[in-house]
Amino acid sequence: MRLKNKVAIITGAGSGIGRASALAFVREGAKVVVADWSEKGGEETVKLIKEEKGQAIFVKTDVSRAADVENLVKKCLAEYEKVDILFNNAGIVKMGALHETSEADWDQVINVNLKSIFLCSKAVLPEMLKQGKGKIVSTASIAGLVGFSQIGPYCASKGGMIALTREMALEYASKKINVNCIAPGVIKTAMTVDTPGGMKGYMDNTPYPRLGEGEDIAMAALYLASDESDFVTGEVLVVDGGWTVK
Ligand SMILES: NC(=O)c1ccc[n+]([C@@H]2O[C@H](COP(=O)([O-])OP(=O)(O)OC[C@H]3O[C@@H](n4cnc5c(N)ncnc54)[C@H](O)[C@@H]3O)[C@@H](O)[C@H]2O)c1
């Protein structure tokens, strides 16, 4: 088992990529703390894990709020006594022309997608430093690497995540804390299925003959969370069916 006896906090684990990752981590022996602001989604993920005889708890968390994040890590330590892996995965997108984007929408996307990486990492780092090892993985996006229109705050947040990943990787490498991120292409989740105009535009831009599934990203997260990637840090693992190499 690749994550035997490891404890992982996964944000946004109430749906999509986060849920697929929670299930994948548990199947490899991890105990998982499911963090999400959706109680329904989070509880459902825990139920699915328990059906497979895995161990998990749900902690209702808004990752953009420091008090919620501190409570999340406190609950994790109370239940499992350590934290080996933080998977920063919660995220939102808001579509629209930049000149019509409200300040409130800008702030919300930046806070949920980017500030959360700071808050969650800050909260787990003291524990990882004490343990002498840790893995921090975040779900960025190819929108942080190449241009997309109509999602300005999202692109800015994902680009910021990539920069912060590199900063943290350098800062904590000597402490054996690896910090990496994943840049997915289009993955079929709640975030994409309701895209105005449907999925055809996405398919046309994806050389591989299908769109991504949550499991495609879960497998990348599993690698970056496991000991197999101990010598990998500060990386952006692109999982996009070839979108960005065109
Ligand atoms: N689906 C894609 O094509 C795609 C592509 C690139 C990157 N991503 C990224 O993958 C991550 C997961 O998205 P997904 O595709 O699984 O979408 P999703 O909507 O299925 O899942 C997102 C989860 O995050 C939770 N969430 C949102 N805001 C939160 C907050 N403030 N606090 C706690 N939980 C919150 C939601 O409740 C939901 O359970 C996101 O960071 C997203 O930006 C997705």
The ligand as an ORCA input file, in Angstrom:
! r2SCAN-3c Opt
* xyz 0 1
  N     -12.797     20.239    -13.467
  C     -11.799     20.752    -14.170
  O     -11.805     20.747    -15.424
  C     -10.620     21.365    -13.472
  C      -9.524     21.741    -14.259
  C      -8.422     22.299    -13.632
  C      -8.417     22.479    -12.265
  N      -9.510     22.115    -11.522
  C      -9.464     22.334    -10.092
  O      -9.751     21.137     -9.425
  C     -10.212     21.433     -8.104
  C     -11.425     20.572     -7.799
  O     -12.479     20.945     -8.675
  P     -13.506     19.895     -9.308
  O     -13.327     19.950    -10.772
  O     -13.440     18.606     -8.608
  O     -14.873     20.664     -9.012
  P     -16.074     20.360     -8.000
  O     -16.932     21.555     -8.087
  O     -16.659     19.025     -8.317
  O     -15.358     20.266     -6.577
  C     -14.950     21.377     -5.853
  C     -15.207     21.113     -4.385
  O     -14.673     22.204     -3.637
  C     -15.615     22.573     -2.651
  N     -15.401     23.972     -2.276
  C     -15.553     25.073     -3.043
  N     -15.275     26.170     -2.335
  C     -14.926     25.753     -1.086
  C     -14.532     26.421      0.100
  N     -14.456     27.766      0.167
  N     -14.223     25.689      1.175
  C     -14.299     24.340      1.133
  N     -14.691     23.657      0.055
  C     -15.004     24.361     -1.057
  C     -16.969     22.341     -3.308
  O     -18.014     22.234     -2.345
  C     -16.713     21.036     -4.057
  O     -16.965     19.907     -3.234
  C     -10.471     22.938     -8.094
  O      -9.412     23.591     -7.441
  C     -10.488     23.299     -9.560
  O     -10.121     24.640     -9.783
  C     -10.609     21.558    -12.096
*
